[in-house]
Amino acid sequence: VKSMWRGFSPDPEGREGALVSVDGGVQFSSFAYGDFVSVGRACALTHWPGREQPLTKDVKIYVGEVFDDRDRGFIPGYVRMITEYRVAYRAAARVLEQGGLPVVLMDGSLYFGRFPYAVREYVHHGELLTELFDAIAGLRCLARDHGFPLVGVSKDSTVFYMYMALLRKAVSDAGLGWMSKDVDEASSPLNLMVKAEQWPQDMRAQAEAFLERRPLCDTALVNEVAEGEGYTQPLLLAPSIYYGRDAGTPDLYKRIRSNLGDEKAEAAIRALEGFFKCPGVAVTYWRPSVKARPFRVDVAASWLGRGDPWDGLKSNVFVGPDTDLKPLEAVLNHLGYWHVNPIEYNVPLRQADMLARFD
């Protein structure tokens, strides 16, 4: 971790651009005979020194029949995300129209950790997923085409993306190349331990030092190891969906075509292809002050000079040592200026949350 740590103190005078803070809320209700309603709303607050501070709002209502508890859990999240990305797009476009450069700040991750790969979801609420992928791709491509940062901040995160990338390097350095495939395919250290149960005893003994029983998630790992203010070398995250082996076509596309009607299938696949042709996401862990705990900060890869299609990245990799990190530090200047404490870590973002949240 120390080899990937970059010391940095935010410069409050180095904030360029109009900060667009975005957050949303959602409510839902289930009725007899499967009727289901979900309402999402989102707000974007634009903080542009010397200018009017406009508020942009969006609302979406989803009505349908839902008989699966999994869908009752997933659909409200999709509805909320659609409103957040739509309102962020409109607010950013307004800043661009007025000759400014937006800095779009979303509450939470930009990464699709639980990608909807079950074809059941596309059969049941495929139009909603199509709308979601279009909304995400629209904002990411707008950020790429107009050269502005798209950022997501998480106060708490329990993922192991950086941990597993560092573990892959440690395994290689230790000469345990036979482990590499399982490390690459494992989603977390816990998943790797499950795979290790199938290894022969002598091979398991060689790898014992890498099979921690209580591994630290990324934020906890940075908190334990890193010193002072700074951030980790950004890690480019690959799409979380598995691709088929035939001509590089995602297996999901084949299953969608087999289970949906032609019109719905093509709409869903068009939206998915647009989503994967946009730039991906990089993650860094940032400590704004010596006493602060690390935050997870996601940044659209295009802001780091990686505007290539996301589906070309097959595994999580750190950006190269020659990557210009000044654009990332420009984002951290904004975040550092508004940092208060672990609860009110960004004042405009908290204000957007208060406006969008259902009481």
Secondary structure as UniProt FT lines:
FT   HELIX           2..4
FT   STRAND          5..7
FT   HELIX           12..14
FT   STRAND          18..30
FT   HELIX           32..34
FT   STRAND          35..47
FT   TURN            49..50
FT   STRAND          55..65
FT   HELIX           69..97
FT   TURN            98..99
FT   STRAND          102..107
FT   HELIX           119..146
FT   STRAND          150..154
FT   HELIX           161..173
FT   TURN            174..175
FT   HELIX           177..179
FT   HELIX           180..185
FT   HELIX           189..196
FT   TURN            197..198
FT   HELIX           201..207
FT   HELIX           208..210
FT   HELIX           218..225
FT   STRAND          230..232
FT   STRAND          235..237
FT   TURN            247..248
FT   HELIX           251..259
FT   HELIX           262..277
FT   STRAND          281..287
FT   TURN            290..291
FT   STRAND          295..300
FT   HELIX           301..304
FT   HELIX           310..312
FT   STRAND          317..318
FT   TURN            321..322
FT   HELIX           326..338
FT   HELIX           347..356
//
